[in-house]
Amino acid sequence: MDSLGRLDQEKIREEDPENQGIGMNITGVLHYEDKVYPCEMDLVIFAGQEKTLSTKERVLELVRLQDSATRQKAYLTLPPSLDGRKIAWTEEKDSKVIPILMLGMAISILLVGREIQKENNQKKTRKEQMMLDYPEIITEFTMLTGAGMTAKNVWKRIAEDYGITRGKTGRKREAYEEIWKTWQEMKSGIPEMECYERFARRCDLIPYMKMGALLSQNLKKGAKGISEMLRMEAVQALEDRKSRARQLGEEAGTRLLIPMLLMLIIVITIVVVPAFLSIQM
């Protein structure tokens, strides 16, 4: 036994290999002021059971011992092996890195998806606005050319009227913006036919492509029959506008149908559930 009262387990195992117990008599003396009280105690000492350490615990114990041995040094030398087997040490990675990376990727995908959706919505809004404006544009074109104005002068008038209106109200209309842009190209010296072709490509909608083709054909073959073709196109545009208006109305009705069904379900639930519960009670 050492000075701290700890038993020497190795020595006990040497003296008692069968672990039958070693008899021992302990004598203690109690002092209280001028009085002395001797105390004796008979004990049987057994060696403590050896604890089987796991590989991890043994490695950690090696590290602890190595740390104690190199406490005065500025660095710690990790044990290279255990029971003849090499120990490979690696830096522990932060487990939060992967979730953060996954969260970042998810946010990036959502942002990209949001931008794509926003772009698609802008294209859809532009298309719908241009389709609604087309009957008005082609009708005005038909009336002015029928009154004797050339296609270029009609284009100039529509563009300049829109420029004045836009300056007063600040409102932009995509189809008229393309007409304004085409008129600026004409003023810059670009051939009239090429301007009409560019206009059709930028609009990228069938009605405007037909309009550009009619105006280009007018320049190639002359003004004969152009008024009648424009009139027929204007009539067709008005019919298409009516059909489009009916379609938009049906879509709006369909969108309203879902909230109405939800409200109906809520009302039925409010009425039926209490009645059903009262019947069971």
TITI-815531 format. One record per residue: x, y, z of N, C-alpha, C in turn. Coordinates in steps of 0.02 Angstrom, whole numbers, plus 50000, padded with zeros to 5 digits. Atoms other than C-alpha are relative to their C-alpha. Layout:
BEGIN
((X, Y, Z), (X, Y, Z), (X, Y, Z)) ...
//
This chain:
BEGIN
((50043, 49941, 50000), (50000, 50000, 50000), (50045, 50062, 50000)) ((49959, 49940, 50002), (50068, 50171, 49956), (49976, 50050, 50051)) ((50015, 49950, 49949), (50060, 50331, 50057), (49929, 50028, 49994)) ((50068, 49975, 50011), (49891, 50374, 49982), (49947, 49946, 50015)) ((50047, 50053, 49983), (49814, 50209, 50037), (49979, 49957, 49941)) ((50017, 50040, 50058), (49810, 50132, 49863), (50038, 49934, 50001)) ((49969, 50066, 50000), (49845, 49946, 49849), (50041, 49989, 49937)) ((49958, 50018, 50057), (49983, 49881, 49736), (49971, 49936, 49970)) ((50034, 50058, 50029), (49881, 49766, 49625), (50048, 49948, 49973)) ((49952, 50047, 50028), (50032, 49689, 49539), (50031, 49957, 50054)) ((49968, 50037, 49945), (50113, 49640, 49704), (49951, 49951, 50031)) ((50051, 50046, 49973), (49950, 49565, 49768), (49993, 49939, 49955)) ((50007, 50056, 50046), (49936, 49458, 49610), (50061, 49954, 50004)) ((49940, 50042, 49993), (50116, 49400, 49632), (49997, 49956, 50062)) ((50003, 50038, 49937), (50088, 49345, 49813), (49940, 49954, 50003)) ((50061, 50041, 49998), (49915, 49273, 49781), (49976, 49986, 49929)) ((50018, 50012, 50070), (49911, 49205, 49603), (49932, 49965, 49993)) ((50065, 50034, 50003), (49758, 49097, 49643), (49943, 50045, 50020)) ((50050, 49951, 49978), (49667, 49249, 49709), (49955, 49971, 50054)) ((50036, 50028, 49943), (49618, 49159, 49870), (49991, 50051, 50056)) ((50005, 49949, 49949), (49639, 49315, 49973), (50061, 49999, 50046)) ((49943, 49993, 49955), (49779, 49378, 50084), (49976, 50031, 50065)) ((50021, 49974, 49936), (49746, 49399, 50269), (50044, 50058, 50022)) ((49963, 49940, 49979), (49797, 49564, 50344), (49968, 50028, 50063)) ((50025, 49967, 49940), (49782, 49648, 50512), (50022, 50073, 49998)) ((49987, 49928, 50001), (49768, 49836, 50516), (49989, 50027, 50070)) ((50006, 49969, 49934), (49800, 49932, 50674), (49999, 50075, 49991)) ((50006, 49928, 50004), (49743, 50109, 50691), (49998, 50030, 50070)) ((49999, 49967, 49935), (49767, 50232, 50832), (49963, 50066, 49994)) ((50039, 49939, 50000), (49640, 50369, 50868), (50023, 50043, 50059)) ((49979, 49954, 49948), (49699, 50520, 50966), (49947, 50053, 50008)) ((50047, 49947, 49985), (49578, 50638, 51051), (50024, 50034, 50064)) ((49969, 49963, 49945), (49660, 50771, 51161), (50054, 49955, 50033)) ((49948, 50041, 49967), (49758, 50668, 51290), (49981, 49927, 50002)) ((50023, 50070, 50000), (49666, 50506, 51256), (50022, 49965, 49936)) ((49978, 50040, 50057), (49726, 50367, 51142), (49955, 49938, 49996)) ((50043, 50058, 50009), (49611, 50232, 51069), (50029, 49956, 49944)) ((49976, 50045, 50052), (49694, 50087, 50977), (49941, 49963, 49967)) ((50054, 50034, 50036), (49589, 50001, 50844), (50031, 49951, 49951)) ((49974, 50052, 50045), (49626, 49837, 50756), (49943, 49973, 49957)) ((50050, 50026, 50047), (49539, 49763, 50604), (50033, 49947, 49957)) ((49976, 50053, 50043), (49565, 49598, 50514), (49967, 50005, 49931)) ((50025, 49994, 50069), (49548, 49606, 50324), (50026, 49943, 49958)) ((49978, 50046, 50052), (49559, 49487, 50179), (50002, 50039, 49934)) ((49991, 49958, 50059), (49629, 49573, 50025), (50002, 49956, 49937)) ((50000, 50034, 50065), (49593, 49515, 49847), (50024, 50049, 49947)) ((49979, 49958, 50057), (49669, 49580, 49687), (49938, 50024, 49963)) ((50057, 49973, 50037), (49551, 49692, 49592), (49994, 49968, 49931)) ((50011, 50028, 50066), (49473, 49627, 49432), (50027, 50046, 49946)) ((49972, 49960, 50055), (49564, 49683, 49276), (49944, 50022, 49953)) ((50050, 49972, 50046), (49460, 49795, 49166), (50024, 49991, 49928)) ((49982, 50009, 50071), (49460, 49747, 48983), (49983, 50063, 49962)) ((50010, 49937, 50036), (49484, 49905, 48884), (49988, 49987, 49926)) ((50010, 50004, 50072), (49420, 49927, 48709), (50060, 50031, 49964)) ((49944, 49973, 50039), (49539, 49973, 48570), (50001, 50076, 50005)) ((50003, 49928, 49996), (49479, 50152, 48575), (50025, 50025, 50067)) ((49978, 49979, 49933), (49504, 50164, 48763), (50075, 49991, 50009)) ((49928, 50011, 49994), (49678, 50090, 48749), (50039, 50054, 49962)) ((49966, 49947, 50038), (49725, 50216, 48614), (49997, 50065, 50038)) ((50006, 49938, 49961), (49658, 50359, 48720), (50045, 49999, 50061)) ((49955, 50006, 49942), (49756, 50293, 48869), (50073, 50012, 49978)) ((49933, 49987, 50026), (49914, 50292, 48762), (50011, 50074, 49988)) ((49995, 49928, 50012), (49879, 50471, 48711), (50007, 50037, 50066)) ((49995, 49967, 49935), (49853, 50520, 48892), (50069, 49992, 50030)) ((49933, 50011, 49974), (50016, 50440, 48944), (50052, 50040, 49962)) ((49953, 49962, 50041), (50107, 50520, 48798), (49995, 50074, 50016)) ((50009, 49930, 49982), (50032, 50688, 48845), (50034, 50015, 50067)) ((49968, 49989, 49935), (50092, 50668, 49024), (50076, 50000, 49993)) ((49927, 50005, 50008), (50266, 50621, 48965), (50029, 50060, 49963)) ((49974, 49944, 50040), (50281, 50769, 48846), (49966, 50065, 50020)) ((50037, 49941, 49978), (50190, 50898, 48951), (50041, 50064, 49994)) ((49957, 49942, 50001), (50340, 51014, 48951), (50017, 50023, 49929)) ((49984, 49983, 50069), (50355, 51014, 48761), (49943, 50041, 49970)) ((50049, 49957, 50033), (50267, 51132, 48643), (49953, 49961, 49955)) ((50043, 50040, 50044), (50191, 50989, 48545), (49991, 49931, 50030)) ((50015, 50068, 49977), (50118, 50816, 48573), (50015, 49951, 49944)) ((49985, 50053, 50048), (50188, 50663, 48486), (49950, 49943, 50010)) ((50052, 50052, 49995), (50047, 50541, 48451), (50032, 49931, 49993)) ((49973, 50068, 50003), (50080, 50355, 48477), (49993, 49971, 49929)) ((50001, 50024, 50069), (50126, 50273, 48310), (49967, 49932, 49992)) ((50026, 50068, 50008), (50063, 50096, 48349), (49970, 49975, 50065)) ((50030, 50033, 49942), (49965, 49984, 48467), (50002, 49925, 49987)) ((49993, 50073, 50007), (50008, 49801, 48492), (50029, 49981, 49932)) ((49968, 50015, 50063), (50117, 49807, 48337), (49961, 50021, 49938)) ((50042, 49977, 50056), (49978, 49880, 48229), (50006, 50075, 49994)) ((49989, 49930, 50013), (50007, 50048, 48149), (49935, 50040, 50010)) ((50058, 49955, 49990), (49891, 50190, 48201), (50003, 50056, 49949)) ((50004, 49945, 50048), (49837, 50310, 48064), (49959, 50057, 50030)) ((50033, 49942, 49971), (49793, 50483, 48127), (49977, 50047, 49945)) ((50028, 49952, 50048), (49680, 50600, 48029), (49965, 50056, 50038)) ((50032, 49942, 49969), (49610, 50771, 48066), (49924, 49991, 49998)) ((50072, 50007, 49996), (49430, 50765, 48125), (49967, 50056, 49960)) ((50035, 49951, 50041), (49316, 50851, 48000), (49938, 50025, 50036)) ((50060, 49971, 49969), (49180, 50968, 48056), (49938, 49971, 49968)) ((50061, 50032, 50026), (49016, 50875, 48038), (49949, 50050, 49974)) ((50049, 49949, 50022), (48926, 51040, 48007), (50013, 50023, 49928)) ((49982, 49975, 50066), (49016, 51070, 47842), (49952, 49973, 49947)) ((50042, 50031, 50052), (48914, 50946, 47739), (49928, 50028, 50002)) ((50067, 49969, 50000), (48742, 51009, 47800), (49999, 50071, 49974)) ((49997, 49930, 50023), (48797, 51188, 47768), (50007, 50002, 49924)) ((49991, 50003, 50072), (48856, 51143, 47593), (49935, 49980, 49965)) ((50064, 50022, 50030), (48693, 51051, 47557), (49948, 50056, 50003)) ((50047, 49945, 49994), (48593, 51198, 47623), (50016, 50054, 49949)) ((49979, 49950, 50049), (48695, 51317, 47514), (49980, 49979, 49929)) ((50019, 50024, 50066), (48666, 51208, 47361), (49924, 50005, 49990)) ((50073, 49996, 50006), (48479, 51199, 47397), (49977, 50072, 49989)) ((50018, 49929, 50008), (48469, 51388, 47416), (50018, 50024, 49930)) ((49979, 49980, 50067), (48567, 51411, 47254), (49951, 49975, 49947)) ((50048, 50028, 50048), (48450, 51294, 47161), (49934, 50037, 50002)) ((50062, 49963, 49994), (48299, 51385, 47230), (50005, 50069, 49969)) ((49991, 49933, 50028), (48370, 51554, 47181), (50001, 49997, 49924)) ((49998, 50008, 50073), (48410, 51493, 47005), (49930, 49984, 49973)) ((50068, 50016, 50021), (48237, 51416, 46991), (49954, 50060, 50003)) ((50042, 49939, 49994), (48160, 51578, 47052), (50014, 50047, 49942)) ((49983, 49955, 50055), (48255, 51678, 46920), (49971, 49973, 49934)) ((50027, 50030, 50061), (48203, 51555, 46784), (49924, 50010, 49997)) ((50072, 49990, 49997), (48022, 51564, 46842), (49981, 50073, 49987)) ((50012, 49929, 50010), (48032, 51754, 46847), (50007, 50018, 49926)) ((49989, 49986, 50071), (48102, 51758, 46670), (49943, 49972, 49958)) ((50056, 50030, 50037), (47967, 51640, 46608), (49936, 50040, 50008)) ((50059, 49958, 49988), (47832, 51747, 46689), (50003, 50065, 49960)) ((49992, 49939, 50038), (47903, 51902, 46607), (49987, 49988, 49926)) ((50012, 50017, 50070), (47903, 51816, 46437), (49925, 49989, 49987)) ((50072, 50014, 50007), (47724, 51757, 46464), (49960, 50065, 50001)) ((50035, 49936, 49996), (47667, 51932, 46516), (50010, 50040, 49937)) ((49985, 49964, 50061), (47754, 52008, 46366), (49960, 49973, 49941)) ((50038, 50031, 50055), (47673, 51884, 46247), (49926, 50018, 50004)) ((50071, 49985, 49992), (47499, 51911, 46318), (49985, 50073, 49984)) ((50010, 49929, 50013), (47518, 52100, 46312), (50004, 50015, 49925)) ((49992, 49987, 50071), (47578, 52098, 46132), (49941, 49971, 49960)) ((50057, 50029, 50035), (47437, 51982, 46079), (49938, 50042, 50009)) ((50058, 49956, 49989), (47309, 52099, 46157), (50006, 50064, 49960)) ((49991, 49937, 50037), (47385, 52251, 46070), (49998, 49990, 49925)) ((49995, 50011, 50073), (47397, 52170, 45898), (49938, 50022, 49962)) ((50059, 49977, 50038), (47215, 52197, 45843), (49997, 50076, 49993)) ((50001, 49927, 50003), (47227, 52382, 45886), (50052, 50026, 49949)) ((49947, 49978, 50045), (47392, 52400, 45791), (49982, 49986, 49927)) ((50014, 50017, 50069), (47338, 52308, 45634), (49938, 50037, 49973)) ((50059, 49962, 50021), (47169, 52397, 45631), (50019, 50071, 49982)) ((49978, 49932, 50015), (47252, 52568, 45640), (50041, 50001, 49936)) ((49960, 50004, 50061), (47375, 52515, 45505), (49955, 49994, 49939)) ((50046, 50010, 50056), (47232, 52458, 45394), (49963, 50064, 49982)) ((50037, 49938, 50012), (47134, 52620, 45415), (50044, 50053, 49968)) ((49956, 49947, 50026), (47283, 52734, 45380), (50025, 49984, 49930)) ((49980, 50017, 50068), (47345, 52638, 45229), (49941, 50005, 49952)) ((50059, 49992, 50042), (47167, 52634, 45164), (49985, 50073, 49984)) ((50009, 49928, 50012), (47166, 52824, 45181), (50052, 50028, 49953)) ((49952, 49977, 50049), (47314, 52833, 45062), (50071, 50010, 50026)) ((49933, 49992, 49973), (47465, 52839, 45178), (50043, 49939, 49983)) ((49954, 50056, 50012), (47618, 52734, 45139), (50014, 49963, 50065)) ((49987, 50041, 49941), (47669, 52594, 45257), (50052, 50033, 50045)) ((49947, 49969, 49960), (47825, 52690, 45312), (49972, 50060, 50039)) ((50029, 49942, 49966), (47725, 52847, 45353), (49952, 49978, 50056)) ((50044, 50026, 49947), (47597, 52744, 45449), (50042, 49977, 50059)) ((49955, 50023, 49946), (47739, 52664, 45546), (50026, 50058, 50040)) ((49974, 49940, 49967), (47811, 52835, 45584), (49947, 50030, 50046)) ((50054, 49969, 49960), (47643, 52901, 45645), (49986, 49959, 50063)) ((50015, 50042, 49941), (47608, 52751, 45759), (50057, 50006, 50051)) ((49942, 49996, 49955), (47785, 52760, 45831), (50002, 50066, 50037)) ((49995, 49933, 49969), (47781, 52948, 45862), (49941, 50012, 50048)) ((50057, 49994, 49954), (47605, 52942, 45938), (50014, 49962, 50065)) ((49983, 50039, 49939), (47665, 52806, 46057), (50053, 50036, 50041)) ((49948, 49964, 49964), (47819, 52908, 46100), (49971, 50057, 50042)) ((50032, 49945, 49964), (47709, 53056, 46150), (49961, 49973, 50060)) ((50040, 50030, 49945), (47592, 52945, 46253), (50045, 49973, 50055)) ((49954, 50028, 49950), (47736, 52857, 46339), (50033, 50055, 50041)) ((49970, 49944, 49963), (47814, 53024, 46384), (49953, 50030, 50051)) ((50049, 49972, 49954), (47652, 53081, 46466), (49983, 49953, 50058)) ((50024, 50048, 49950), (47600, 52922, 46557), (50056, 49959, 50032)) ((49945, 50042, 49974), (47766, 52830, 46579), (49987, 49926, 49990)) ((50017, 50071, 50010), (47680, 52667, 46529), (50032, 49974, 49936)) ((49969, 50032, 50058), (47769, 52548, 46411), (49958, 49941, 49977)) ((50034, 50057, 50030), (47687, 52427, 46291), (50050, 49966, 49954)) ((49945, 50035, 50033), (47801, 52293, 46221), (49994, 50004, 49924)) ((50008, 49999, 50073), (47728, 52289, 46045), (50017, 50069, 49972)) ((49985, 49932, 50022), (47736, 52478, 46028), (50074, 50018, 50010)) ((49928, 49990, 49991), (47914, 52476, 46097), (50038, 49973, 49940)) ((49967, 50028, 50059), (47963, 52363, 45953), (49987, 50043, 49938)) ((50014, 49954, 50056), (47876, 52480, 45830), (50044, 50061, 50004)) ((49957, 49941, 49990), (47970, 52627, 45906), (50072, 49983, 49982)) ((49931, 50020, 50014), (48135, 52532, 45895), (50010, 49992, 49924)) ((49996, 50009, 50073), (48099, 52487, 45712), (50003, 50068, 49964)) ((50000, 49934, 50030), (48063, 52669, 45671), (50068, 50034, 50010)) ((49933, 49972, 49989), (48230, 52721, 45748), (50050, 49969, 49952)) ((49956, 50033, 50048), (48315, 52592, 45637), (49990, 50029, 49930)) ((50013, 49970, 50065), (48229, 52664, 45484), (50033, 50068, 49994)) ((49970, 49933, 50002), (48287, 52839, 45530), (50076, 49997, 49997)) ((49927, 50006, 50001), (48465, 52776, 45551), (50027, 49977, 49932)) ((49978, 50017, 50067), (48468, 52721, 45369), (49995, 49927, 49982)) ((50008, 50071, 50016), (48431, 52535, 45380), (49942, 49992, 49951)) ((50053, 50008, 50049), (48328, 52477, 45229), (49933, 49981, 50032)) ((50066, 50009, 49971), (48141, 52475, 45261), (49981, 49926, 50005)) ((50017, 50070, 50000), (48120, 52292, 45213), (50036, 49962, 50056)) ((49961, 50033, 49947), (48259, 52237, 45330), (49973, 50019, 50069)) ((50029, 49979, 49936), (48179, 52339, 45470), (49938, 49959, 50017)) ((50060, 50040, 49988), (48014, 52246, 45448), (50018, 49928, 50020)) ((49978, 50069, 49985), (48105, 52078, 45450), (50028, 49996, 50071)) ((49973, 49999, 49931), (48199, 52125, 45609), (49943, 50006, 50051)) ((50058, 49992, 49956), (48035, 52180, 45688), (49965, 49933, 50012)) ((50034, 50064, 49995), (47955, 52011, 45651), (50041, 49951, 50043)) ((49958, 50047, 49961), (48104, 51915, 45723), (50001, 50018, 50074)) ((49998, 49979, 49929), (48109, 52018, 45883), (49934, 49983, 50035)) ((50065, 50015, 49969), (47923, 51998, 45914), (49990, 49925, 50011)) ((50001, 50073, 49995), (47934, 51810, 45881), (49930, 49973, 50016)) ((50069, 50022, 49993), (47744, 51793, 45875), (49970, 49997, 49930)) ((50026, 50012, 50068), (47647, 51727, 45725), (49964, 50061, 49971)) ((50034, 49942, 50030), (47531, 51880, 45702), (50048, 50054, 49977)) ((49952, 49948, 50018), (47677, 52002, 45701), (50045, 49977, 49944)) ((49961, 50025, 50056), (47776, 51889, 45586), (49961, 50005, 49935)) ((50043, 49991, 50059), (47628, 51890, 45465), (49998, 50073, 49979)) ((50001, 49928, 50015), (47620, 52079, 45478), (50065, 50021, 49966)) ((49936, 49983, 50031), (47806, 52094, 45440), (50005, 49973, 49930)) ((49998, 50030, 50067), (47788, 51975, 45292), (49957, 50039, 49951)) ((50043, 49960, 50044), (47642, 52077, 45221), (50033, 50065, 49980)) ((49968, 49936, 50015), (47739, 52239, 45233), (50061, 49990, 49955)) ((49943, 50014, 50044), (47894, 52160, 45154), (49976, 49983, 49930)) ((50029, 50017, 50065), (47786, 52088, 45015), (49975, 50063, 49964)) ((50023, 49937, 50028), (47712, 52262, 44989), (50057, 50037, 49966)) ((49942, 49966, 50030), (47887, 52330, 44955), (50025, 49964, 49938)) ((49974, 50039, 50056), (47932, 52188, 44837), (49954, 50004, 49939)) ((50047, 50007, 50056), (47773, 52178, 44732), (49957, 50062, 49990)) ((50040, 49940, 50007), (47699, 52351, 44756), (49940, 49999, 50047)) ((50053, 49991, 49951), (47549, 52415, 44853), (49934, 49968, 49978)) ((50062, 50028, 50025), (47420, 52321, 44748), (49976, 49944, 50046)) ((50030, 50052, 49958), (47305, 52220, 44860), (50020, 50002, 50073)) ((49976, 49999, 49931), (47395, 52268, 45021), (49944, 50021, 50048)) ((50053, 49977, 49955), (47243, 52359, 45092), (49951, 49944, 50016)) ((50046, 50055, 49989), (47131, 52207, 45068), (50030, 49947, 50046)) ((49967, 50050, 49958), (47259, 52090, 45146), (50004, 50023, 50072)) ((49997, 49972, 49932), (47279, 52206, 45295), (49931, 49999, 50033)) ((50068, 50001, 49973), (47090, 52218, 45313), (49982, 49930, 50024)) ((50014, 50069, 49980), (47074, 52028, 45317), (50039, 49981, 50063)) ((49959, 50015, 49940), (47215, 52018, 45443), (49971, 50034, 50062)) ((50031, 49965, 49944), (47128, 52148, 45552), (49938, 49964, 50025)) ((50060, 50038, 49981), (46965, 52049, 45548), (50019, 49937, 50039)) ((49977, 50061, 49967), (47058, 51890, 45594), (50028, 50015, 50070)) ((49971, 49981, 49935), (47150, 51980, 45735), (49945, 50014, 50051)) ((50055, 49986, 49954), (46986, 52040, 45810), (49967, 49935, 50023)) ((50029, 50065, 49981), (46916, 51862, 45805), (50046, 49963, 50050)) ((49952, 50032, 49955), (47075, 51797, 45887), (49998, 50033, 50069)) ((50003, 49964, 49936), (47059, 51931, 46021), (49939, 49978, 50040)) ((50060, 50024, 49965), (46881, 51877, 46061), (50011, 49930, 50028)) ((49986, 50068, 49977), (46937, 51696, 46071), (50047, 50000, 50059)) ((49952, 49996, 49945), (47082, 51744, 46183), (49966, 50025, 50064)) ((50036, 49974, 49942), (46966, 51843, 46297), (49958, 49945, 50032)) ((50039, 50055, 49972), (46852, 51691, 46315), (50045, 49950, 50037)) ((49953, 50046, 49969), (47003, 51582, 46354), (50024, 50025, 50068)) ((49978, 49970, 49936), (47065, 51702, 46488), (49944, 49997, 50052)) ((50056, 50004, 49953), (46891, 51706, 46564), (49991, 49930, 50028)) ((50005, 50069, 49976), (46885, 51516, 46572), (50056, 49983, 50049)) ((49944, 50013, 49955), (47058, 51510, 46652), (49988, 50033, 50068)) ((50014, 49965, 49936), (47005, 51639, 46782), (49946, 49962, 50039)) ((50053, 50039, 49966), (46848, 51537, 46819), (50028, 49937, 50031)) ((49969, 50061, 49974), (46953, 51380, 46841), (50040, 50015, 50063)) ((49960, 49982, 49941), (47070, 51469, 46962), (49956, 50016, 50060)) ((50046, 49984, 49945), (46921, 51529, 47064), (49965, 49938, 50026)) ((50036, 50060, 49980), (46847, 51354, 47070), (50033, 49966, 50060)) ((49965, 50033, 49945), (46982, 51286, 47187), (49986, 50032, 50067)) ((50019, 49969, 49936), (46956, 51416, 47326), (49928, 49988, 50020)) ((50071, 50013, 49984), (46768, 51390, 47311), (49990, 49929, 50026)) ((50004, 50069, 49976), (46789, 51202, 47333), (50027, 49994, 50071)) ((49972, 50001, 49933), (46899, 51230, 47485), (49952, 50030, 50051)) ((50050, 49969, 49956), (46769, 51346, 47561), (49941, 49953, 50012)) ((50055, 50048, 49993), (46634, 51215, 47528), (50019, 49945, 50049)) ((49977, 50053, 49954), (46737, 51081, 47617), (50001, 50025, 50071)) ((49998, 49972, 49932), (46764, 51196, 47766), (49930, 50007, 50029)) ((50069, 49992, 49976), (46578, 51236, 47778), (49969, 49933, 50018)) ((50027, 50067, 49986), (46531, 51052, 47767), (50029, 49972, 50064)) ((49967, 50025, 49940), (46659, 51010, 47901), (49971, 50033, 50062)) ((50027, 49963, 49942), (46592, 51146, 48018), (49929, 49976, 50017)) ((50069, 50021, 49988), (46413, 51084, 47996), (49995, 49926, 50020)) ((50009, 50072, 49992), (46436, 50895, 47989), (50035, 49973, 50062)) ((49962, 50028, 49944), (46571, 50863, 48120), (49964, 50009, 50067)) ((50036, 49994, 49936), (46475, 50938, 48270), (49938, 49956, 50002)) ((50060, 50042, 50001), (46317, 50848, 48215), (50018, 49927, 50011)) ((49978, 50069, 49992), (46410, 50683, 48202), (50022, 49985, 50071)) ((49977, 50009, 49931), (46491, 50706, 48373), (49941, 49998, 50048)) ((50059, 49999, 49956), (46323, 50748, 48453), (49960, 49935, 49996)) ((50035, 50064, 50007), (46246, 50588, 48382), (50035, 49945, 50039)) ((49961, 50051, 49963), (46387, 50482, 48455), (49992, 50007, 50075)) ((50007, 49988, 49928), (46366, 50564, 48625), (49930, 49979, 50024)) 
//
